[in-house]
Amino acid sequence: MKNTTEQRFGICGAPITHSLSPKLFKAAYPHRRYSYELLPTSDPTEAIDLFLKKELSGMNVTAPLKTAILPLVHRQTPECESIGACNMVLKQDNLLVAHNVDCIGVSNSISEAKVPLKHTPCLLLGAGGAAKAAAFALIEAGASLSWANRTPERIPCTFLDGAVAAFSLAEAAPLLQTCIVIINTLPQSTPETERFRFHPWHVILDASYTSRPFARQASMAGATYIGGERWLFHQAIPSFASMTGASPNVQAMEKVLDSQIIFRAPKNFVH
């Protein structure tokens, strides 16, 4: 007989067959009072339809839906509105409310590496929902932001009421001479980024924990490399807690990451 007290959660996006979120969620709540499932779709309307049909209480949102799903919710948190993207939708008082804790994932990943961000020159690569959350985290921390994308017109002219220094990827390489922190939200290497030359003083955060585009280049340069699993982990903690109202088992989540990341980070990875 089905447990009527069970709350149901999930994650939407595409592709998500590789996602570690279900395993992290299972480890976070081993008592099985909750369920967590994959909702593989790149269509925002279908994502919301699945959310309602399956009677979910909340779902994480990943690419390519972080921005596209916003017009279909009833409300957004202030952080979500400022960022212009979400990574979680919760049902609250029968309303669908968009949240964004990706920014926490970024700031805590950098903080874990013991790198201060205030006044630190940073280079951000990409212009999707994850990049916007990273920009929010950097600006809120007082960092100096340079923002690059293959199509620079996708970068907002202003962000958080401030002007944005926008560049193409072809213009980004010289910025490495002055930027200390590099946050890469591009899912794969590009001809432009493959020509990047890092230095030992660089701190590099890759959003993708599967392709890990900058892992090899960072290792060769002796730079500090932070894998995307740290971003995933640090956003999952507040995300799961917001969904369930219960604190997750953080130690068990750490063990899942340690056992599941096949492409190990370079030896100078800051844990």
C-alpha positions as CSV (number, residue, x, y, z in Angstrom):
1,M,0.0,0.0,0.0
2,K,1.3,3.5,-0.9
3,N,2.5,5.6,2.0
4,T,0.1,8.5,2.0
5,T,2.5,10.7,3.9
6,E,5.1,10.4,1.1
7,Q,6.1,13.7,-0.5
8,R,7.2,13.6,-4.1
9,F,10.0,15.6,-5.7
10,G,12.0,15.6,-8.9
11,I,14.3,17.3,-11.4
12,C,13.4,18.5,-14.9
13,G,15.7,19.3,-17.8
14,A,17.5,17.6,-20.7
15,P,19.7,15.7,-20.8
16,I,19.4,14.6,-17.2
17,T,20.1,10.8,-17.3
18,H,23.5,11.5,-15.9
19,S,22.2,13.6,-13.0
20,L,23.5,12.8,-9.5
21,S,20.6,14.7,-7.9
22,P,18.5,11.6,-7.3
23,K,21.4,9.8,-5.6
24,L,22.2,12.8,-3.6
25,F,18.5,13.1,-2.5
26,K,18.3,9.5,-1.6
27,A,21.5,9.8,0.5
28,A,20.2,13.0,2.1
29,Y,17.0,11.3,3.3
30,P,17.6,7.6,3.8
31,H,14.4,7.1,5.7
32,R,12.5,7.1,2.4
33,R,9.7,9.4,3.5
34,Y,10.3,11.2,0.2
35,S,10.7,10.2,-3.5
36,Y,12.7,12.0,-6.2
37,E,12.5,11.3,-9.9
38,L,13.8,12.4,-13.3
39,L,11.5,14.5,-15.5
40,P,13.4,14.4,-18.8
41,T,12.1,17.2,-21.0
42,S,13.4,20.4,-22.7
43,D,9.9,21.8,-23.0
44,P,8.9,24.1,-20.1
45,T,5.2,23.5,-20.6
46,E,5.7,19.8,-20.4
47,A,7.8,20.2,-17.3
48,I,5.0,22.1,-15.5
49,D,2.4,19.6,-16.7
50,L,4.5,16.7,-15.3
51,F,5.0,18.6,-12.1
52,L,1.2,18.9,-11.7
53,K,0.3,15.5,-13.0
54,K,2.7,13.7,-10.7
55,E,1.6,15.9,-7.8
56,L,5.1,16.9,-6.9
57,S,5.8,19.2,-4.0
58,G,8.9,20.6,-5.6
59,M,11.4,20.1,-8.4
60,N,14.9,21.1,-9.2
61,V,15.3,22.8,-12.6
62,T,18.3,22.4,-14.8
63,A,19.3,23.3,-18.4
64,P,17.7,24.3,-20.7
65,L,14.8,25.3,-18.5
66,K,16.2,27.6,-15.9
67,T,15.0,30.7,-17.8
68,A,12.3,29.3,-20.0
69,I,10.2,28.0,-17.1
70,L,9.8,31.4,-15.4
71,P,6.8,32.6,-17.4
72,L,4.8,29.5,-16.3
73,V,5.1,30.0,-12.5
74,H,2.9,32.2,-10.3
75,R,5.7,33.9,-8.4
76,Q,9.4,34.3,-8.1
77,T,11.6,35.0,-5.1
78,P,13.5,38.3,-5.1
79,E,16.8,36.5,-5.8
80,C,15.2,34.6,-8.7
81,E,13.8,37.9,-10.2
82,S,17.1,39.6,-9.9
83,I,19.0,36.7,-11.5
84,G,16.4,36.0,-14.2
85,A,16.6,32.3,-13.9
86,C,15.6,29.6,-11.4
87,N,16.9,26.2,-10.4
88,M,13.9,25.1,-8.2
89,V,10.1,25.3,-8.3
90,L,8.1,24.7,-5.1
91,K,4.4,24.4,-4.6
92,Q,3.5,26.9,-1.9
93,D,-0.1,27.6,-0.9
94,N,-1.1,26.0,-4.2
95,L,1.0,28.4,-6.1
96,L,4.1,27.5,-8.1
97,V,7.0,29.6,-6.8
98,A,10.4,29.8,-8.6
99,H,13.6,29.9,-6.4
100,N,17.3,30.2,-7.2
101,V,19.9,28.7,-4.9
102,D,22.5,28.2,-7.7
103,C,24.0,31.5,-6.4
104,I,24.6,29.8,-3.0
105,G,26.3,26.9,-4.8
106,V,28.7,29.3,-6.5
107,S,29.6,31.4,-3.5
108,N,30.0,28.4,-1.2
109,S,32.2,26.6,-3.7
110,I,34.6,29.6,-3.9
111,S,34.4,30.2,-0.1
112,E,35.3,26.5,0.4
113,A,38.5,27.1,-1.6
114,K,39.3,30.0,0.9
115,V,39.3,32.6,-1.9
116,P,38.0,36.0,-1.0
117,L,35.8,37.5,-3.7
118,K,35.6,41.2,-2.6
119,H,37.4,43.3,-5.1
120,T,38.7,40.2,-6.8
121,P,38.8,40.3,-10.6
122,C,36.7,37.4,-12.0
123,L,36.0,36.1,-15.5
124,L,32.6,34.5,-16.1
125,L,32.0,32.3,-19.2
126,G,28.6,31.6,-20.6
127,A,25.3,33.5,-20.6
128,G,22.6,30.9,-19.6
129,G,20.8,30.5,-16.3
130,A,23.8,29.1,-14.4
131,A,25.9,32.0,-15.6
132,K,23.4,34.6,-14.4
133,A,23.3,32.9,-11.0
134,A,27.1,33.0,-10.9
135,A,27.1,36.7,-11.9
136,F,24.7,37.4,-9.0
137,A,26.9,35.6,-6.5
138,L,30.0,37.4,-7.7
139,I,28.5,40.9,-7.7
140,E,26.8,40.4,-4.3
141,A,30.2,39.4,-2.9
142,G,31.8,42.6,-4.3
143,A,33.9,41.0,-7.0
144,S,35.0,42.8,-10.2
145,L,33.3,41.0,-13.0
146,S,34.2,40.5,-16.7
147,W,31.6,38.4,-18.6
148,A,32.3,36.6,-21.9
149,N,30.2,34.4,-24.2
150,R,30.5,33.2,-27.8
151,T,27.6,35.4,-28.6
152,P,28.2,38.5,-26.3
153,E,24.9,40.0,-27.2
154,R,23.3,37.4,-25.0
155,I,25.0,38.9,-22.0
156,P,22.8,41.5,-20.2
157,C,23.9,45.1,-20.7
158,T,23.2,45.8,-17.1
159,F,22.9,43.3,-14.2
160,L,21.8,44.1,-10.6
161,D,21.6,47.8,-11.7
162,G,25.2,47.9,-12.8
163,A,26.9,48.1,-16.2
164,V,28.4,44.8,-17.4
165,A,31.8,44.5,-19.1
166,A,30.8,42.1,-21.9
167,F,33.3,40.3,-24.2
168,S,33.3,37.6,-26.8
169,L,35.2,34.4,-26.1
170,A,37.7,35.4,-28.8
171,E,38.4,38.5,-26.6
172,A,38.6,36.6,-23.3
173,A,42.1,35.1,-23.4
174,P,43.9,38.4,-22.5
175,L,41.6,38.8,-19.5
176,L,43.3,35.8,-17.9
177,Q,46.3,37.9,-17.2
178,T,44.4,40.0,-14.7
179,C,41.5,37.8,-13.6
180,I,42.0,35.5,-10.6
181,V,38.8,33.5,-10.5
182,I,37.3,31.9,-13.6
183,I,33.8,30.5,-13.5
184,N,33.0,28.4,-16.6
185,T,29.3,27.6,-17.3
186,L,29.9,26.4,-20.9
187,P,29.1,22.7,-21.1
188,Q,32.0,21.9,-23.5
189,S,35.3,23.3,-24.5
190,T,35.3,25.6,-27.6
191,P,38.1,26.4,-30.0
192,E,38.5,29.7,-28.1
193,T,38.7,28.2,-24.6
194,E,41.0,25.4,-25.7
195,R,43.6,28.1,-26.3
196,F,43.3,29.5,-22.8
197,R,46.6,29.4,-20.8
198,F,46.0,29.3,-17.1
199,H,48.5,30.1,-14.4
200,P,49.1,28.8,-10.8
201,W,47.3,31.8,-9.3
202,H,44.1,31.0,-11.1
203,V,41.1,29.5,-9.3
204,I,38.8,27.8,-11.8
205,L,35.2,26.6,-11.2
206,D,33.6,24.4,-13.9
207,A,29.8,24.2,-13.7
208,S,29.7,20.8,-15.5
209,Y,30.8,17.9,-13.3
210,T,30.5,15.5,-16.2
211,S,32.5,17.1,-19.1
212,R,34.7,19.2,-16.7
213,P,36.0,21.3,-19.6
214,F,38.9,23.0,-17.8
215,A,40.1,20.2,-15.6
216,R,43.0,19.2,-17.8
217,Q,44.2,22.7,-18.6
218,A,44.0,23.7,-14.9
219,S,46.0,20.7,-13.9
220,M,48.7,21.4,-16.5
221,A,49.0,25.0,-15.2
222,G,49.0,24.0,-11.5
223,A,45.9,26.1,-11.0
224,T,43.4,25.5,-8.3
225,Y,40.5,23.5,-9.8
226,I,37.0,23.2,-8.4
227,G,34.8,20.6,-10.0
228,G,31.1,21.2,-10.7
229,E,30.2,18.6,-8.2
230,R,31.0,21.2,-5.4
231,W,28.5,23.6,-7.0
232,L,26.0,20.8,-7.3
233,F,26.6,19.9,-3.6
234,H,26.4,23.4,-2.2
235,Q,23.2,24.2,-4.0
236,A,21.6,20.8,-3.2
237,I,21.8,21.4,0.6
238,P,19.6,24.5,0.6
239,S,17.5,23.1,-2.3
240,F,16.6,19.8,-0.5
241,A,16.0,21.6,2.8
242,S,13.6,24.1,1.1
243,M,11.8,21.2,-0.6
244,T,11.3,19.0,2.4
245,G,11.5,21.3,5.4
246,A,14.1,18.9,6.8
247,S,17.9,19.2,7.0
248,P,19.6,16.8,4.6
249,N,22.3,14.3,5.7
250,V,25.3,16.3,4.4
251,Q,27.9,13.7,5.2
252,A,26.0,11.0,3.3
253,M,25.7,13.4,0.3
254,E,29.5,13.9,0.4
255,K,30.1,10.1,0.3
256,V,27.9,9.9,-2.8
257,L,30.0,12.5,-4.6
258,D,33.2,10.8,-3.6
259,S,32.0,7.5,-5.0
260,Q,30.3,8.8,-8.2
261,I,32.7,11.3,-9.7
262,I,34.6,9.0,-12.1
263,F,36.8,11.7,-13.7
264,R,38.8,12.7,-10.6
265,A,39.8,16.2,-10.1
266,P,43.5,17.1,-10.3
267,K,45.5,16.6,-7.1
268,N,45.4,20.3,-6.2
269,F,41.6,20.2,-6.1
270,V,40.4,22.1,-3.0
271,H,37.8,20.0,-1.1
